[in-house]
Amino acid sequence: MKRGLIAIAVSLLVLGSAAFWFFGTGDHKIGFEIVSFGVIIVLVGFGLLFAYRRLSAAHRGEPVEDELSKKIIQKTAAWAYYISLYMWVFMIWLKDRVALDTEQILGAGILSMAVIFFVCWIIIRARGLSHE
Amino acid sequence: MNNRIREFRARHDLTQDDLARKVGVRRETIVFLEKNKYNPSLKLAHDIARTFGVTIEEIFIFNEE
């Protein structure tokens, strides 16, 4: 329950900060800013989904976490970490080939890590864990 | 590993929600088990078997391959 409320608070804080940044940078938006804002919206949606799942489980009287949900998160974290290593190698390769600041490259990397985690979570849930 | 949870649940007239509550997991876990998308821990397998009053081997069928 508590972690669900924290997830909602953090998601709304991120959304507010992103909106402040996006709409505060003037009318002229470059593609990178638009894509970044879109990715942040998706990640906030993921955070709210996570919070909703926890709160609804608590509301139904179910355990918020059980052995399956813990295993899914553990496996997701392991996959996401492994894939993120390659993503950062790609970012190092990319940095000399695109006209982006260091902050933008780092921001894109961090957002990519979150997206990788989200995608891994969806794939692992769809595949299940029966092959282990 | 296959299982006969759905069959035993129907025999005992239990919903997925009822079984989840009895063994202390989320309903989603029972859904994953019935779809053979998750192999339970020994403790969960034991709890499910005990709920139905049978042995683990009667519910969970181990395949060699």
Backbone of each chain as ProteinMPNN parsed JSONL, in Angstrom:
{"seq_chain_A": "MKRGLIAIAVSLLVLGSAAFWFFGTGDHKIGFEIVSFGVIIVLVGFGLLFAYRRLSAAHRGEPVEDELSKKIIQKTAAWAYYISLYMWVFMIWLKDRVALDTEQILGAGILSMAVIFFVCWIIIRARGLSHE", "coords_chain_A": {"N_chain_A": [[0.841, -1.208, 0.0], [1.838, 1.252, 0.939], [4.087, 1.507, -0.708], [2.858, 1.576, -3.158], [1.532, 4.034, -3.057], [3.739, 5.672, -2.865], [4.864, 5.184, -5.368], [2.923, 6.351, -7.016], [3.152, 9.033, -6.215], [5.823, 9.576, -6.956], [5.658, 9.145, -9.721], [3.86, 11.158, -10.503], [5.345, 13.37, -9.76], [7.542, 13.142, -11.486], [6.183, 13.409, -13.905], [5.183, 16.015, -13.643], [7.602, 17.477, -13.485], [8.692, 16.862, -15.98], [6.782, 17.971, -17.667], [7.026, 20.651, -16.952], [9.644, 21.137, -17.823], [9.376, 20.55, -20.574], [7.338, 22.26, -21.566], [8.373, 24.606, -20.804], [10.517, 25.249, -22.347], [10.175, 26.893, -24.478], [8.617, 27.574, -27.712], [9.811, 26.358, -29.855], [10.454, 23.194, -30.586], [12.739, 20.523, -30.663], [13.24, 17.374, -32.377], [14.385, 15.506, -30.61], [13.607, 16.403, -28.055], [10.852, 16.111, -28.172], [10.575, 13.339, -28.548], [11.804, 12.438, -26.184], [10.044, 13.476, -24.262], [7.767, 12.032, -24.91], [8.626, 9.429, -24.304], [8.985, 9.688, -21.567], [6.349, 10.076, -20.775], [5.303, 7.537, -21.345], [6.773, 6.024, -19.507], [5.911, 7.107, -17.096], [3.309, 6.259, -17.239], [3.777, 3.521, -16.965], [4.739, 3.488, -14.34], [2.435, 4.316, -12.986], [0.753, 2.207, -13.627], [2.06, 0.117, -12.286], [1.722, 1.047, -9.662], [-1.065, 1.003, -9.511], [-1.564, -1.748, -9.733], [-0.468, -2.701, -7.35], [-1.997, -1.321, -5.415], [-4.579, -2.186, -6.035], [-4.348, -4.897, -5.526], [-3.867, -4.854, -2.783], [-6.275, -3.767, -2.001], [-8.045, -5.82, -2.637], [-7.357, -7.61, -0.749], [-5.315, -9.325, -1.273], [-1.915, -10.617, -1.187], [0.551, -8.12, -1.698], [2.943, -8.628, -2.917], [4.107, -11.711, -4.161], [5.546, -15.033, -4.524], [5.72, -15.402, -7.306], [5.502, -12.789, -8.444], [7.783, -11.637, -7.347], [9.8, -13.201, -8.506], [9.424, -12.588, -11.198], [10.113, -9.886, -11.217], [12.795, -10.077, -10.398], [13.951, -11.541, -12.508], [13.392, -9.841, -14.611], [14.937, -7.618, -13.868], [17.501, -8.715, -14.07], [17.692, -9.364, -16.824], [17.289, -6.805, -17.914], [19.481, -5.401, -16.93], [21.603, -6.726, -18.211], [21.034, -6.272, -20.939], [21.123, -3.511, -20.91], [23.834, -2.972, -20.609], [24.857, -3.424, -23.184], [23.404, -1.475, -24.461], [24.574, 0.863, -23.425], [27.129, 0.623, -24.456], [26.504, 0.98, -27.125], [25.639, 3.628, -26.941], [28.058, 4.899, -26.384], [29.356, 4.49, -28.755], [27.663, 5.972, -30.331], [27.912, 8.617, -29.515], [29.877, 10.195, -30.78], [28.853, 10.516, -33.221], [26.461, 11.82, -33.419], [24.82, 14.981, -33.002], [24.556, 15.709, -30.1], [24.313, 16.931, -26.716], [26.311, 16.074, -23.803], [24.646, 15.789, -21.588], [22.245, 15.245, -22.823], [22.782, 12.817, -24.069], [23.258, 11.223, -21.813], [20.779, 11.451, -20.576], [19.162, 10.261, -22.525], [20.198, 7.696, -22.378], [19.507, 6.909, -19.772], [16.724, 7.02, -19.906], [16.404, 5.076, -21.857], [17.22, 2.817, -20.454], [15.109, 2.563, -18.657], [13.03, 2.072, -20.438], [13.911, -0.343, -21.525], [13.719, -1.983, -19.262], [10.945, -1.946, -18.894], [10.041, -3.158, -21.287], [11.263, -5.682, -21.066], [9.932, -6.639, -18.821], [7.318, -6.914, -19.783], [7.739, -8.868, -21.776], [8.697, -11.067, -20.285], [6.543, -11.589, -18.612], [4.694, -12.34, -20.546], [5.879, -14.613, -21.662], [6.155, -16.272, -19.454], [7.398, -18.309, -16.692], [7.909, -20.969, -16.879], [9.864, -22.472, -18.095], [12.042, -22.657, -16.519]], "CA_chain_A": [[0.0, 0.0, 0.0], [2.697, 2.424, 1.078], [4.934, 1.602, -1.896], [1.979, 1.981, -4.258], [1.321, 5.485, -2.94], [5.028, 6.312, -3.201], [5.013, 5.094, -6.829], [2.042, 7.375, -7.605], [3.735, 10.344, -5.93], [7.028, 9.744, -7.794], [5.217, 9.257, -11.118], [3.29, 12.492, -10.72], [6.462, 14.314, -9.653], [8.286, 13.048, -12.755], [5.329, 13.979, -14.952], [5.171, 17.467, -13.443], [8.923, 18.008, -13.846], [8.848, 16.727, -17.441], [5.899, 18.966, -18.298], [7.651, 21.958, -16.678], [10.798, 21.231, -18.729], [8.964, 20.51, -21.98], [6.575, 23.451, -21.954], [9.131, 25.796, -20.411], [11.671, 25.463, -23.229], [9.799, 27.699, -25.643], [7.757, 26.943, -28.711], [10.576, 25.608, -30.854], [10.843, 21.882, -30.034], [13.461, 19.647, -31.594], [12.748, 15.998, -32.339], [14.87, 14.816, -29.408], [12.78, 16.801, -26.907], [9.51, 15.523, -28.326], [10.698, 11.896, -28.294], [12.084, 12.271, -24.752], [8.816, 13.716, -23.51], [6.895, 10.877, -25.163], [9.128, 8.272, -23.54], [8.692, 9.95, -20.148], [4.91, 9.824, -20.585], [5.14, 6.077, -21.312], [7.336, 5.522, -18.246], [4.993, 7.515, -16.021], [2.193, 5.317, -17.362], [4.237, 2.268, -16.379], [4.774, 3.691, -12.889], [1.048, 4.346, -12.492], [0.253, 0.833, -13.738], [2.691, -0.595, -11.173], [1.054, 1.493, -8.435], [-2.448, 0.515, -9.547], [-1.553, -3.192, -9.454], [-0.193, -2.89, -5.924], [-3.119, -0.828, -4.621], [-5.76, -3.035, -6.241], [-4.1, -6.16, -4.804], [-4.076, -4.567, -1.356], [-7.711, -3.534, -1.825], [-8.725, -7.128, -2.692], [-6.898, -8.437, 0.36], [-4.265, -10.231, -1.735], [-0.569, -10.108, -0.896], [1.01, -7.185, -2.726], [3.991, -9.371, -3.616], [4.208, -13.128, -3.821], [6.77, -15.608, -5.102], [5.754, -15.19, -8.759], [5.806, -11.391, -8.778], [9.189, -11.393, -7.0], [10.653, -13.847, -9.512], [9.317, -11.83, -12.447], [10.91, -8.664, -11.064], [14.214, -10.454, -10.361], [14.386, -11.915, -13.85], [13.346, -8.614, -15.416], [16.101, -6.805, -13.511], [18.696, -9.369, -14.616], [17.67, -9.163, -18.285], [17.422, -5.377, -18.222], [20.871, -5.036, -16.645], [22.435, -7.306, -19.261], [20.764, -5.558, -22.2], [21.551, -2.12, -20.732], [25.276, -2.888, -20.854], [25.033, -3.275, -24.63], [22.833, -0.184, -24.839], [25.568, 1.901, -23.111], [28.196, 0.493, -25.467], [25.955, 1.632, -28.313], [25.636, 5.077, -26.677], [29.449, 5.36, -26.519], [29.604, 4.512, -30.201], [26.79, 6.983, -30.93], [28.155, 9.989, -29.04], [30.685, 10.957, -31.743], [28.193, 10.524, -34.531], [25.258, 12.661, -33.397], [25.063, 16.287, -32.395], [23.821, 15.821, -28.834], [25.152, 17.242, -25.561], [26.544, 14.953, -22.879], [23.445, 15.633, -20.764], [21.203, 14.605, -23.645], [23.178, 11.408, -24.249], [23.014, 10.545, -20.538], [19.322, 11.389, -20.396], [18.638, 9.238, -23.443], [20.619, 6.388, -21.844], [18.701, 6.586, -18.587], [15.369, 6.714, -20.396], [16.464, 3.776, -22.559], [17.26, 1.755, -19.428], [13.745, 2.38, -18.142], [12.234, 1.429, -21.495], [14.368, -1.743, -21.603], [13.12, -2.684, -18.124], [9.513, -2.074, -19.169], [9.859, -4.144, -22.363], [11.633, -6.999, -20.509], [8.852, -7.033, -17.903], [6.195, -7.37, -20.615], [8.108, -10.125, -22.449], [8.797, -12.15, -19.301], [5.175, -11.93, -18.195], [4.027, -13.03, -21.654], [6.494, -15.937, -21.835], [6.039, -17.075, -18.251], [8.658, -18.782, -16.122], [7.806, -22.429, -16.751], [11.017, -23.133, -18.683], [13.175, -22.556, -15.594]], "C_chain_A": [[0.87, 1.25, 0.0], [3.542, 2.626, -0.193], [4.114, 2.007, -3.122], [1.759, 3.482, -4.249], [2.599, 6.245, -3.285], [5.219, 6.312, -4.716], [4.145, 6.139, -7.526], [2.658, 8.759, -7.426], [4.943, 10.593, -6.838], [6.634, 9.936, -9.256], [4.68, 10.649, -11.415], [4.365, 13.577, -10.648], [7.27, 14.34, -10.956], [7.488, 13.697, -13.882], [5.311, 15.503, -14.865], [6.486, 18.104, -13.868], [9.121, 17.983, -15.357], [8.003, 17.776, -18.161], [6.489, 20.366, -18.127], [8.814, 22.192, -17.642], [10.336, 21.379, -20.18], [8.272, 21.802, -22.399], [7.289, 24.745, -21.586], [10.287, 26.113, -21.332], [11.319, 26.264, -24.48], [8.999, 26.907, -26.66], [8.521, 26.049, -29.68], [11.091, 24.298, -30.242], [11.617, 21.105, -31.091], [12.942, 18.222, -31.407], [13.141, 15.259, -31.07], [13.993, 15.135, -28.196], [11.402, 16.156, -26.973], [9.545, 14.028, -28.01], [10.922, 11.648, -26.804], [10.819, 12.445, -23.926], [7.836, 12.555, -23.69], [7.31, 9.661, -24.355], [8.827, 8.456, -22.057], [7.217, 9.679, -19.855], [4.657, 8.318, -20.471], [5.627, 5.524, -19.97], [6.473, 5.911, -17.05], [3.766, 6.591, -16.035], [2.542, 3.975, -16.74], [4.262, 2.364, -14.851], [3.376, 3.676, -12.29], [0.415, 2.958, -12.571], [0.77, -0.021, -12.576], [1.977, -0.25, -9.858], [-0.372, 0.947, -8.372], [-2.516, -0.972, -9.191], [-1.347, -3.456, -7.964], [-1.411, -2.479, -5.079], [-4.351, -1.714, -4.789], [-5.588, -4.378, -5.546], [-4.351, -5.967, -3.308], [-5.561, -4.39, -1.066], [-8.483, -4.85, -1.811], [-8.316, -8.042, -1.553], [-5.859, -9.462, -0.052], [-2.905, -9.722, -1.265], [-0.102, -9.21, -2.042], [2.116, -7.824, -3.567], [3.885, -10.825, -3.217], [5.384, -13.708, -4.588], [6.85, -15.379, -6.61], [6.144, -13.758, -9.097], [7.261, -11.061, -8.44], [10.121, -11.992, -8.046], [10.616, -13.095, -10.834], [10.182, -10.568, -12.362], [12.407, -8.988, -11.077], [14.729, -10.764, -11.765], [14.397, -10.697, -14.771], [14.582, -7.76, -15.147], [17.372, -7.402, -14.111], [18.788, -9.151, -16.127], [17.964, -7.705, -18.631], [18.858, -4.909, -17.99], [21.777, -5.492, -17.79], [22.273, -6.539, -20.58], [21.255, -4.111, -22.106], [23.059, -1.953, -20.953], [25.551, -2.663, -22.34], [24.494, -1.928, -25.114], [23.853, 0.938, -24.569], [26.757, 1.83, -24.066], [27.763, 1.178, -26.76], [25.968, 3.154, -28.145], [27.043, 5.655, -26.836], [29.807, 5.479, -28.006], [28.866, 5.698, -30.847], [27.25, 8.417, -30.652], [28.988, 10.835, -30.01], [29.992, 11.117, -33.092], [26.917, 11.364, -34.565], [25.575, 13.957, -32.66], [24.202, 16.452, -31.149], [24.802, 16.155, -27.719], [25.339, 15.991, -24.716], [25.3, 14.685, -22.038], [22.341, 14.91, -21.542], [21.511, 13.125, -23.863], [22.888, 10.631, -22.958], [21.516, 10.392, -20.287], [18.703, 10.325, -21.273], [18.985, 7.838, -22.932], [19.764, 5.962, -20.667], [17.264, 6.235, -18.997], [15.338, 5.364, -21.1], [16.489, 2.629, -21.565], [15.863, 1.471, -18.89], [12.862, 1.681, -19.168], [12.603, -0.047, -21.611], [13.737, -2.561, -20.472], [11.641, -2.971, -18.389], [9.256, -3.16, -20.212], [10.179, -5.558, -21.846], [10.507, -7.528, -19.616], [7.669, -7.594, -18.696], [6.517, -8.728, -21.245], [8.116, -11.29, -21.453], [7.412, -12.569, -18.807], [4.452, -12.717, -19.294], [4.566, -14.453, -21.819], [6.247, -16.851, -20.648], [7.399, -17.573, -17.8], [8.699, -20.304, -16.044], [9.032, -23.155, -17.269], [12.214, -23.13, -17.74], [13.161, -23.697, -14.593]], "O_chain_A": [[0.686, 2.167, -0.8], [3.694, 3.744, -0.685], [4.613, 2.694, -4.013], [1.793, 4.13, -5.295], [2.561, 7.307, -3.906], [5.675, 7.301, -5.29], [4.571, 6.746, -8.508], [2.686, 9.561, -8.36], [5.082, 11.671, -7.418], [7.199, 10.78, -9.952], [5.0, 11.245, -12.444], [4.31, 14.57, -11.374], [7.63, 15.403, -11.461], [8.033, 14.433, -14.704], [5.412, 16.195, -15.878], [6.495, 19.142, -14.529], [9.637, 18.932, -15.947], [8.445, 18.387, -19.134], [6.453, 21.173, -19.056], [8.965, 23.277, -18.204], [10.839, 22.225, -20.919], [8.575, 22.369, -23.449], [6.88, 25.834, -21.991], [10.974, 27.118, -21.146], [12.095, 26.299, -25.435], [8.742, 25.717, -26.481], [7.966, 25.109, -30.25], [12.051, 24.302, -29.471], [11.214, 21.033, -32.252], [12.29, 17.909, -30.411], [12.356, 14.488, -30.517], [13.673, 14.247, -27.406], [10.858, 15.713, -25.962], [8.677, 13.509, -27.308], [10.306, 10.756, -26.222], [10.55, 11.669, -23.009], [7.162, 12.147, -22.745], [6.474, 8.954, -23.793], [8.458, 7.504, -21.369], [6.878, 9.12, -18.812], [3.896, 7.874, -19.611], [4.979, 4.665, -19.372], [6.323, 5.136, -16.106], [3.258, 6.196, -14.986], [1.713, 3.36, -16.069], [3.853, 1.433, -14.157], [3.151, 3.1, -11.226], [-0.363, 2.574, -11.698], [0.018, -0.78, -11.965], [1.67, -1.129, -9.054], [-0.83, 0.49, -7.325], [-3.4, -1.406, -8.452], [-1.987, -4.339, -7.392], [-1.805, -3.189, -4.153], [-5.078, -1.97, -3.83], [-6.554, -4.943, -5.035], [-4.968, -6.809, -2.656], [-6.051, -4.81, -0.018], [-9.456, -4.993, -1.071], [-8.866, -9.134, -1.404], [-5.545, -10.37, 0.717], [-2.752, -8.536, -0.975], [-0.335, -9.512, -3.212], [2.21, -7.591, -4.772], [3.604, -11.137, -2.059], [6.136, -12.973, -5.228], [7.943, -15.181, -7.14], [7.015, -13.531, -9.937], [7.906, -10.295, -9.157], [11.112, -11.372, -8.43], [11.633, -12.971, -11.516], [10.891, -10.224, -13.308], [13.195, -8.268, -11.69], [15.803, -10.31, -12.16], [15.292, -10.54, -15.603], [15.201, -7.242, -16.077], [18.227, -6.667, -14.606], [19.847, -8.793, -16.642], [18.77, -7.407, -19.512], [19.388, -4.113, -18.765], [22.613, -4.728, -18.274], [23.254, -6.206, -21.244], [21.741, -3.549, -23.088], [23.505, -0.91, -21.43], [26.369, -1.821, -22.711], [25.036, -1.319, -26.036], [23.989, 1.856, -25.377], [27.323, 2.858, -24.438], [28.552, 1.868, -27.406], [26.27, 3.884, -29.09], [27.211, 6.758, -27.355], [30.462, 6.427, -28.44], [29.368, 6.334, -31.773], [27.008, 9.319, -31.454], [28.827, 12.054, -30.06], [30.507, 11.784, -33.99], [26.355, 11.59, -35.637], [26.47, 14.017, -31.817], [23.246, 17.227, -31.136], [25.96, 15.737, -27.747], [24.637, 14.994, -24.879], [24.933, 13.535, -21.796], [21.61, 14.084, -20.996], [20.611, 12.285, -23.844], [22.345, 9.527, -22.999], [21.05, 9.342, -19.844], [17.83, 9.575, -20.836], [18.18, 6.912, -23.036], [19.347, 4.808, -20.57], [16.675, 5.279, -18.493], [14.381, 4.601, -20.965], [15.865, 1.592, -21.789], [15.475, 0.32, -18.691], [12.055, 0.816, -18.827], [11.731, -0.901, -21.774], [13.28, -3.684, -20.688], [11.151, -4.074, -18.147], [8.36, -3.987, -20.043], [9.46, -6.511, -22.148], [10.176, -8.713, -19.654], [7.093, -8.618, -18.328], [5.678, -9.629, -21.251], [7.6, -12.368, -21.747], [7.145, -13.755, -18.61], [3.693, -13.644, -19.008], [3.806, -15.385, -22.082], [6.142, -18.067, -20.809], [8.418, -17.301, -18.433], [9.438, -20.866, -15.237], [9.243, -24.322, -16.939], [13.3, -23.561, -18.128], [14.041, -23.777, -13.735]]}, "seq_chain_B": "MNNRIREFRARHDLTQDDLARKVGVRRETIVFLEKNKYNPSLKLAHDIARTFGVTIEEIFIFNEE", "coords_chain_B": {"N_chain_B": [[6.685, -29.131, -16.66], [3.493, -30.282, -15.904], [0.176, -29.633, -14.613], [-2.692, -30.371, -12.493], [-4.332, -28.478, -11.436], [-6.561, -26.9, -12.169], [-8.498, -28.855, -12.589], [-8.72, -30.05, -10.016], [-9.526, -27.838, -8.615], [-12.019, -27.314, -9.695], [-13.291, -29.608, -8.863], [-13.381, -29.237, -6.13], [-14.954, -27.068, -6.041], [-13.895, -24.442, -6.06], [-12.958, -21.077, -6.644], [-10.47, -19.323, -8.63], [-9.664, -17.189, -7.161], [-10.443, -17.963, -4.569], [-8.729, -20.154, -4.116], [-6.27, -18.877, -4.305], [-6.348, -17.203, -2.072], [-6.412, -19.127, -0.053], [-3.895, -20.32, -0.224], [-2.262, -18.184, 0.016], [-1.3, -16.496, -2.075], [-1.192, -14.298, -4.988], [-4.046, -13.951, -7.161], [-3.303, -13.951, -9.777], [-1.055, -15.563, -9.814], [-2.124, -18.108, -9.577], [-3.439, -18.194, -11.995], [-1.244, -18.157, -13.783], [-0.085, -20.598, -13.034], [-2.064, -22.446, -13.792], [-2.009, -22.131, -16.51], [0.317, -23.306, -17.094], [2.555, -21.668, -17.049], [4.292, -21.182, -15.101], [6.43, -22.639, -12.72], [5.82, -23.767, -9.551], [7.18, -22.949, -6.263], [8.522, -25.354, -3.943], [7.241, -25.103, -1.507], [4.85, -23.733, -2.169], [3.71, -25.588, -3.895], [3.322, -27.657, -2.079], [1.516, -26.431, -0.311], [-0.689, -26.079, -2.002], [-1.308, -28.713, -2.644], [-1.957, -29.652, -0.096], [-4.202, -28.116, 0.429], [-6.055, -29.306, -1.265], [-6.059, -31.776, -0.184], [-4.46, -33.872, -1.099], [-1.543, -35.599, -2.469], [1.541, -34.031, -3.559], [2.419, -35.169, -5.944], [0.095, -36.01, -7.145], [-1.046, -33.765, -8.152], [0.89, -32.246, -9.502], [2.586, -32.986, -12.412], [5.498, -34.338, -13.395], [7.516, -33.935, -16.224], [9.927, -35.743, -18.056], [11.415, -34.684, -20.186]], "CA_chain_B": [[5.828, -29.705, -15.61], [2.06, -30.005, -16.044], [-0.525, -29.767, -13.33], [-4.137, -30.603, -12.569], [-4.935, -27.537, -10.475], [-7.899, -26.508, -12.644], [-9.388, -30.004, -12.356], [-8.975, -30.173, -8.576], [-10.258, -26.641, -8.181], [-13.423, -27.519, -10.082], [-13.804, -30.689, -8.029], [-13.628, -28.679, -4.787], [-15.794, -25.895, -6.228], [-13.15, -23.257, -5.63], [-12.548, -20.158, -7.714], [-9.034, -19.015, -8.572], [-9.514, -16.259, -6.045], [-10.526, -18.734, -3.319], [-7.496, -20.933, -3.953], [-5.176, -17.932, -4.054], [-6.443, -16.77, -0.674], [-6.088, -20.256, 0.835], [-2.457, -20.612, -0.222], [-1.542, -16.94, 0.304], [-0.645, -15.855, -3.236], [-2.107, -13.485, -5.792], [-4.838, -14.742, -8.113], [-2.494, -14.011, -10.99], [-0.143, -16.712, -9.699], [-2.923, -19.303, -9.892], [-3.657, -18.143, -13.458], [0.02, -18.583, -14.406], [0.09, -22.041, -12.768], [-3.015, -23.222, -14.6], [-1.586, -22.047, -17.912], [1.666, -23.905, -17.14], [3.543, -20.631, -17.33], [5.114, -20.988, -13.91], [6.627, -23.802, -11.859], [5.781, -23.202, -8.191], [8.174, -23.399, -5.288], [8.103, -26.572, -3.243], [6.291, -24.715, -0.449], [3.545, -23.441, -2.771], [3.177, -26.872, -4.37], [2.88, -28.354, -0.87], [0.307, -25.755, 0.192], [-1.803, -26.365, -2.918], [-1.663, -30.135, -2.452], [-2.609, -29.776, 1.208], [-5.542, -27.515, 0.302], [-6.928, -30.286, -1.918], [-5.996, -33.035, 0.565], [-3.792, -34.917, -1.891], [-0.086, -35.437, -2.479], [2.048, -33.147, -4.621], [2.528, -35.922, -7.214], [-1.221, -36.146, -7.773], [-1.405, -32.506, -8.813], [1.964, -31.807, -10.415], [3.109, -34.104, -13.196], [6.829, -33.992, -13.901], [7.919, -34.527, -17.497], [11.373, -35.953, -18.085], [12.115, -33.864, -21.161]], "C_chain_B": [[4.367, -29.309, -15.874], [1.394, -30.107, -14.68], [-2.028, -29.926, -13.549], [-4.883, -29.668, -11.608], [-6.359, -27.189, -10.881], [-8.916, -27.614, -12.335], [-9.743, -30.143, -10.867], [-9.774, -28.989, -8.041], [-11.744, -26.785, -8.503], [-14.066, -28.584, -9.191], [-14.157, -30.179, -6.623], [-14.468, -27.401, -4.833], [-15.137, -24.615, -5.681], [-12.878, -22.366, -6.844], [-11.032, -19.954, -7.607], [-8.74, -18.097, -7.395], [-9.514, -17.002, -4.702], [-9.219, -19.481, -3.058], [-6.313, -20.022, -3.63], [-5.166, -17.495, -2.592], [-6.003, -17.891, 0.273], [-4.586, -20.52, 0.899], [-1.602, -19.349, -0.101], [-0.748, -16.371, -0.858], [-1.665, -14.994, -3.955], [-2.854, -14.393, -6.762], [-4.064, -14.946, -9.421], [-1.555, -15.229, -10.981], [-0.877, -18.01, -10.028], [-3.18, -19.357, -11.405], [-2.408, -18.643, -14.187], [0.222, -20.09, -14.226], [-0.815, -22.859, -13.688], [-2.665, -23.191, -16.085], [-0.212, -22.674, -18.129], [2.741, -22.887, -17.516], [4.448, -20.374, -16.135], [5.213, -22.298, -13.141], [6.708, -23.309, -10.412], [6.957, -23.671, -7.348], [7.64, -24.655, -4.608], [7.063, -26.241, -2.172], [4.901, -24.461, -1.039], [2.893, -24.73, -3.278], [2.611, -27.66, -3.191], [1.579, -27.756, -0.339], [-0.908, -26.054, -0.69], [-2.278, -27.805, -2.724], [-2.415, -30.323, -1.14], [-4.02, -29.2, 1.177], [-6.529, -28.521, -0.298], [-6.905, -31.653, -1.21], [-5.386, -34.186, -0.215], [-2.276, -34.703, -1.819], [0.324, -34.52, -3.64], [2.046, -33.872, -5.968], [1.181, -36.066, -7.918], [-1.619, -34.886, -8.545], [-0.352, -32.111, -9.856], [2.602, -33.009, -11.094], [4.441, -33.669, -13.817], [7.102, -34.708, -15.217], [9.434, -34.637, -17.516], [12.084, -35.002, -19.033], [12.167, -32.407, -20.732]], "O_chain_B": [[4.06, -28.129, -16.046], [1.982, -30.606, -13.72], [-2.555, -29.657, -14.629], [-5.92, -30.024, -11.048], [-7.263, -27.18, -10.045], [-10.032, -27.35, -11.886], [-10.906, -30.328, -10.507], [-10.59, -29.131, -7.13], [-12.608, -26.429, -7.702], [-15.233, -28.473, -8.814], [-15.12, -30.643, -6.011], [-14.672, -26.738, -3.816], [-15.748, -23.835, -4.951], [-12.602, -22.86, -7.937], [-10.402, -20.357, -6.629], [-7.712, -18.215, -6.729], [-8.705, -16.717, -3.819], [-8.674, -19.453, -1.955], [-5.468, -20.349, -2.796], [-4.113, -17.425, -1.959], [-5.317, -17.648, 1.265], [-4.062, -20.899, 1.947], [-0.373, -19.422, -0.112], [0.341, -15.83, -0.668], [-2.84, -14.958, -3.591], [-2.366, -15.459, -7.138], [-4.172, -15.986, -10.072], [-1.301, -15.837, -12.021], [-0.324, -18.9, -10.674], [-3.142, -20.426, -12.013], [-2.507, -19.459, -15.103], [0.649, -20.777, -15.154], [-0.38, -23.843, -14.287], [-2.989, -24.119, -16.825], [0.353, -22.583, -19.218], [3.706, -23.208, -18.208], [5.271, -19.459, -16.154], [4.213, -22.985, -12.935], [7.584, -22.508, -10.087], [7.632, -24.648, -7.671], [6.452, -24.967, -4.695], [6.12, -27.002, -1.957], [3.896, -24.91, -0.488], [1.691, -24.94, -3.115], [1.542, -28.261, -3.298], [0.658, -28.481, 0.035], [-2.014, -26.257, -0.189], [-3.476, -28.08, -2.65], [-3.395, -31.065, -1.081], [-4.927, -29.73, 1.82], [-7.69, -28.582, 0.107], [-7.637, -32.568, -1.588], [-5.753, -35.344, -0.013], [-1.795, -33.758, -1.195], [-0.448, -34.276, -4.567], [1.72, -33.285, -7.0], [1.125, -36.225, -9.137], [-2.427, -34.942, -9.472], [-0.691, -31.691, -10.962], [3.093, -33.927, -10.437], [4.496, -32.761, -14.646], [6.944, -35.924, -15.321], [10.139, -33.741, -17.052], [13.197, -34.554, -18.758], [12.725, -31.573, -21.444]]}, "name": "protein", "num_of_chains": 2, "seq": "MKRGLIAIAVSLLVLGSAAFWFFGTGDHKIGFEIVSFGVIIVLVGFGLLFAYRRLSAAHRGEPVEDELSKKIIQKTAAWAYYISLYMWVFMIWLKDRVALDTEQILGAGILSMAVIFFVCWIIIRARGLSHEMNNRIREFRARHDLTQDDLARKVGVRRETIVFLEKNKYNPSLKLAHDIARTFGVTIEEIFIFNEE"}
